[in-house]
Amino acid sequence: MRLRIIWLCIVVPYFTIFFMNRFASVPNHTYPLIFSYGLVGWLAFEFYIKNSFFQSGRIPHYAYPTWLRLLIAIYFYGSFIWANFLVEERGGDNLFGLIGIAVLLSGISLRIKADWDFSCFPKRYIHRGIYRRIRHPCYLGLMLIALAMGLCFNSLTIFVISVAVGLPLLYLESRYDEAYLSKREPEYHSYQKRVRYFGIL
């Protein structure tokens, strides 16, 4: 744990300064900068609690196929890097940026709340907190973070990629959670009938 804290104390300040310099010359750079800071903060939190960045944390890593985990990582980090270059041309947009920040904060909050509830009640989490209302809050949070990227970086291209590629990949990953949990948790079948997939769907 100490090594993780030391590592975070090095990496987080580094990327804070890096993104500040990176977007200094970008017009209306507030929104891409806030997204980048939010991303760094969220990834730091996930790293600190030893959670995988793009999975739910409820089932072991080996339950997901390697190719799927790899595709999700390539999609997300590739989109983020590409968005960094695309935003140089036109800069941020006030309307889309504000919407993006709201979506980003909602996604991060969902993810952190889900992590917290699961860590507090690992055996009874389906009866506690946010899991009583949303079956897959972790994936819903990830989907919102993915959608926020295109909005904050004022890029229709990134937004469309998130909808066409990112969301289906994350949904597919959530299906592996469903298959694993339904086989190993006796109450999960009744839970599936009682609680909707993403709260409203």
C-alpha positions in Angstrom: 0.0 0.0 0.0 2.8 2.4 0.8 4.4 1.8 -2.6 1.0 2.6 -4.2 0.8 5.9 -2.3 4.4 6.8 -3.2 3.7 6.0 -6.9 0.5 8.1 -6.9 2.4 11.0 -5.2 4.7 11.0 -8.2 2.3 10.2 -11.1 -0.6 12.5 -10.2 1.4 15.7 -9.8 3.3 14.8 -13.0 0.1 14.5 -15.1 -1.4 17.5 -13.5 1.4 19.6 -14.7 1.6 17.8 -18.0 -2.0 18.4 -19.0 -1.8 22.0 -17.8 1.1 22.6 -20.3 -0.5 20.4 -22.9 -3.7 22.4 -23.2 -2.2 25.9 -22.5 -2.3 26.9 -26.2 -5.7 25.3 -26.9 -8.6 27.7 -27.3 -11.2 27.4 -24.5 -9.2 24.6 -23.0 -11.1 24.5 -19.6 -13.2 21.5 -20.5 -10.6 19.1 -21.9 -8.4 20.1 -19.0 -11.1 19.3 -16.4 -11.8 16.0 -18.2 -8.1 15.1 -18.1 -7.9 16.0 -14.4 -11.0 14.0 -13.6 -9.6 11.0 -15.5 -6.3 11.1 -13.6 -8.1 11.4 -10.3 -10.5 8.5 -11.1 -7.7 6.3 -12.3 -5.6 7.1 -9.2 -8.5 6.1 -7.0 -9.0 2.8 -8.9 -5.3 2.1 -8.6 -5.2 2.9 -4.9 -8.1 0.4 -4.1 -6.5 -2.2 -6.4 -9.4 -2.2 -8.8 -9.1 -2.8 -12.5 -9.9 0.4 -14.5 -12.3 -1.0 -17.0 -13.9 -3.9 -15.2 -16.5 -4.1 -12.4 -14.2 -5.6 -9.8 -16.9 -8.0 -8.8 -15.5 -11.0 -10.6 -11.9 -12.2 -11.2 -9.9 -10.9 -14.2 -9.6 -14.3 -15.7 -13.4 -14.4 -16.2 -13.0 -11.9 -19.0 -11.4 -12.9 -22.3 -8.0 -11.2 -22.8 -9.0 -9.9 -26.2 -12.0 -8.0 -24.8 -9.9 -6.4 -22.1 -7.3 -5.4 -24.6 -9.9 -4.0 -27.0 -11.5 -1.9 -24.3 -8.1 -0.5 -23.2 -7.1 0.3 -26.9 -10.5 2.0 -27.5 -10.4 4.1 -24.4 -6.7 5.2 -24.3 -6.6 5.5 -28.1 -9.7 7.7 -28.1 -8.3 9.9 -25.4 -4.9 10.4 -27.2 -6.7 11.1 -30.5 -9.1 13.6 -28.8 -6.0 15.4 -27.5 -4.9 16.1 -31.0 -8.4 16.8 -32.4 -9.1 19.5 -29.8 -6.1 21.6 -31.0 -8.0 22.5 -34.2 -11.2 24.0 -32.7 -10.8 24.1 -29.0 -13.5 23.4 -26.5 -17.1 24.4 -26.7 -19.0 26.0 -23.8 -22.3 24.2 -24.2 -20.9 20.7 -25.0 -18.2 21.2 -22.4 -20.6 22.0 -19.6 -22.8 19.0 -20.5 -19.6 16.8 -20.8 -18.4 17.9 -17.3 -21.9 17.0 -15.8 -21.8 13.6 -17.6 -18.2 13.0 -16.5 -18.9 13.8 -12.8 -22.0 11.6 -12.9 -20.0 8.7 -14.3 -17.1 9.1 -11.8 -19.5 9.4 -8.9 -21.4 6.3 -10.0 -18.2 4.3 -10.3 -16.8 5.4 -7.0 -20.1 4.8 -5.2 -20.3 1.3 -6.7 -16.7 0.6 -5.6 -17.4 1.8 -2.1 -20.7 -0.2 -1.7 -19.0 -3.4 -3.0 -16.0 -3.0 -0.7 -18.1 -2.4 2.3 -20.5 -5.3 1.7 -18.7 -7.8 -0.6 -21.1 -10.6 0.3 -24.3 -8.7 0.5 -23.7 -5.8 -1.9 -26.8 -6.6 -4.0 -29.0 -5.6 -1.0 -27.0 -2.4 -0.3 -26.5 1.1 -1.6 -26.6 1.8 -5.3 -26.8 -1.9 -6.3 -30.4 -2.0 -5.0 -31.3 0.3 -7.9 -28.8 -0.4 -10.6 -27.5 -3.8 -11.5 -24.3 -2.6 -13.2 -23.4 0.9 -11.9 -19.7 0.4 -12.6 -20.4 -0.1 -16.3 -22.9 2.6 -16.4 -20.3 4.9 -14.9 -17.7 3.9 -17.5 -20.2 4.5 -20.3 -20.9 8.0 -19.0 -17.1 8.7 -18.7 -16.7 7.5 -22.3 -19.5 9.7 -23.6 -18.2 12.7 -21.7 -14.9 12.5 -23.5 -16.3 13.5 -26.9 -18.3 16.3 -25.3 -15.5 17.8 -23.3 -13.1 17.6 -26.2 -15.7 19.1 -28.6 -15.3 16.1 -31.0 -18.2 14.5 -32.8 -15.7 11.8 -34.0 -14.8 10.7 -30.5 -18.4 10.9 -29.4 -19.5 8.6 -32.3 -16.7 6.2 -31.6 -17.7 6.0 -28.0 -21.3 5.2 -29.0 -20.5 2.8 -31.8 -17.5 1.1 -30.2 -17.0 1.9 -26.5 -20.6 1.3 -25.3 -21.0 -2.0 -27.1 -17.7 -3.3 -25.7 -18.5 -2.3 -22.2 -22.0 -3.9 -22.5 -20.4 -7.1 -23.8 -18.0 -7.0 -20.8 -21.0 -6.7 -18.4 -22.5 -9.8 -19.9 -19.5 -11.8 -18.6 -20.3 -10.4 -15.2 -23.9 -11.6 -15.6 -22.8 -15.1 -16.7 -20.3 -15.5 -13.9 -22.4 -14.2 -11.1 -25.6 -16.1 -12.1 -23.6 -19.3 -11.8 -22.0 -18.6 -8.5 -24.4 -16.4 -6.5 -27.7 -18.2 -5.6 -29.6 -14.9 -5.2 -28.5 -13.4 -8.4 -31.3 -14.8 -10.6 -34.0 -13.1 -8.4 -31.8 -10.0 -8.3 -31.8 -9.9 -12.1 -35.6 -9.9 -12.1 -35.8 -7.3 -9.4 -33.2 -4.7 -10.5 -32.8 -3.3 -14.0 -29.6 -3.5 -15.9 -28.7 0.2 -15.8 -31.4 1.4 -13.5 -33.8 2.6 -16.2 -33.2 -0.1 -18.9 
